[in-house]
Amino acid sequence: MRVLLLYFSGTGHTSLCAQKIKDAFLAQGHEVVSYAYRASEPFMEDVNAFDLIGFGYPIHAFNIPEAFYRFMKAFPSAEKPFFVFKVSGEPFHFNDASSYIGVRALTKKGYRLVGEKHFLMPYNIMFRYRDGLAKQMFLYLGPLCQAFVMGLCAGEAERIRYRFGHKVLSFFLRIEWIAPKINAPLMRASKKKCTHCMLCVKSCPMGAISVRKNGTLKFSSKKCAMCMRCAFFCPHDAVGFGILNPWKVNGPYPFDKLLPDESVDPHFIHEGMKGYFRKFLPYFRKQDALLKEKGIPNPLD
Ligand SMILES: Cc1cc2nc3c(=O)[nH]c(=O)nc-3n(C[C@H](O)[C@H](O)[C@H](O)COP(=O)(O)O)c2cc1C
């Protein structure tokens, strides 16, 4: 098969997921072309040259980020099978219907949904996940992508049901799409901390950050997708995130350092645990059962 992977990623977690899905397809002898959404780089491939298409995004307020939804909606029509991979910080069913409108838009264009999977990766907003939890999520990512791809290739991939209540919740929380328009004009780069390295300007997937004549940064209310990339990766924690500043998380999760670090225990979510994160247990139990069924080694064994 020739597989096309199209995805949006703010802080790299959906990119990592796309990479693991790509690796799994390649390992099965398929060909993969990936496109990471950037407003300035239009998608140029011929859809008809592919046998299967995957759409991936980070869940934002129980929805697809608006820019990526518009991309899906404007996608050329074709009678092709497609799948969805979505990434988010919590495993709750509230996130289930986030893809509903994107799937509906593609179905109207002739596409046929053949699989959908929700992958857990750490929060890039609100608060930083503890190292053990980030490591646990990352360790599961590869095997789960492998299981998902095995299912896709066998024509029996996972699907997600869109319950009415979750569709209603996603509908109302689409109000988040106007949040960047209000928040971006309030965003500032700290005069004390900003070194004008231009990392945020160059890496913004929406091309939303520019430099004024006086050297200060301007965050465009029309373009910002509130993906957090600028604030998350700023090496000097110089980006003030407007009204959402108290929810800012600065600094990427150092997965490459966490993996070999034996002092970081990845059994963060476990049977005996109590408190909020106990609610994550059903997700991990389900994934453990899936890996067992597919004969894929459990990353925590
Ligand atoms: C504006 C915004 C809204 C978010 N809303 C949700 C949400 O509704 N549910 C959730 O589980 N995670 C939510 N998250 C967390 C991200 O989905 C999560 O951190 C994901 O790993 C980010 O992926 P990325 O690095 O590809 O952007 C939100 C993040 C942002 C920036």
The ligand as a Tripos MOL2 file, in Angstrom:
@<TRIPOS>MOLECULE
LIG
   31    33     1     0     0
SMALL
NO_CHARGES

@<TRIPOS>ATOM
      1 C1         -5.6780   24.7320   23.4470 C.3       1 LIG1
      2 C2         -5.5190   23.3090   23.9160 C.ar      1 LIG1
      3 C3         -6.6320   22.5650   24.2690 C.ar      1 LIG1
      4 C4         -6.4870   21.2410   24.7210 C.ar      1 LIG1
      5 N1         -7.6030   20.5320   25.0050 N.ar      1 LIG1
      6 C5         -7.4970   19.2270   25.3940 C.ar      1 LIG1
      7 C6         -8.6660   18.4440   25.6100 C.ar      1 LIG1
      8 O1         -9.8050   18.8700   25.4030 O.2       1 LIG1
      9 N2         -8.5060   17.1690   26.0540 N.ar      1 LIG1
     10 C7         -7.2610   16.6360   26.2870 C.ar      1 LIG1
     11 O2         -7.1850   15.4910   26.7180 O.2       1 LIG1
     12 N3         -6.1290   17.3460   26.0320 N.ar      1 LIG1
     13 C8         -6.2230   18.6230   25.5920 C.ar      1 LIG1
     14 N4         -5.0860   19.3570   25.3080 N.ar      1 LIG1
     15 C9         -3.7750   18.7160   25.4720 C.3       1 LIG1
     16 C10        -3.1830   18.2100   24.1560 C.3       1 LIG1
     17 O3         -4.1390   17.5120   23.3920 O.3       1 LIG1
     18 C11        -1.9900   17.2930   24.4460 C.3       1 LIG1
     19 O4         -1.0640   17.9380   25.2610 O.3       1 LIG1
     20 C12        -1.2910   16.7630   23.2100 C.3       1 LIG1
     21 O5         -0.3130   15.8470   23.6310 O.3       1 LIG1
     22 C13        -0.6280   17.8600   22.3820 C.3       1 LIG1
     23 O6         -0.2010   17.3120   21.1490 O.3       1 LIG1
     24 P1          0.7790   18.1050   20.1330 P.3       1 LIG1
     25 O7          2.1350   18.1290   20.8060 O.co2     1 LIG1
     26 O8          0.7950   17.2790   18.8880 O.co2     1 LIG1
     27 O9          0.2230   19.4580   19.9280 O.co2     1 LIG1
     28 C14        -5.1950   20.6670   24.8480 C.ar      1 LIG1
     29 C15        -4.0800   21.4100   24.4740 C.ar      1 LIG1
     30 C16        -4.2260   22.7290   24.0100 C.ar      1 LIG1
     31 C17        -3.0120   23.5080   23.6130 C.3       1 LIG1
@<TRIPOS>BOND
     1     1     2 1
     2     2     3 ar
     3     2    30 ar
     4     3     4 ar
     5     4     5 ar
     6     4    28 ar
     7     5     6 ar
     8     6     7 ar
     9     6    13 1
    10     7     8 2
    11     7     9 ar
    12     9    10 ar
    13    10    11 2
    14    10    12 ar
    15    12    13 ar
    16    13    14 ar
    17    14    15 1
    18    14    28 ar
    19    15    16 1
    20    16    17 1
    21    16    18 1
    22    18    19 1
    23    18    20 1
    24    20    21 1
    25    20    22 1
    26    22    23 1
    27    23    24 1
    28    24    25 2
    29    24    26 1
    30    24    27 1
    31    28    29 ar
    32    29    30 ar
    33    30    31 1
@<TRIPOS>SUBSTRUCTURE
     1 LIG1         1 GROUP 0 **** ****
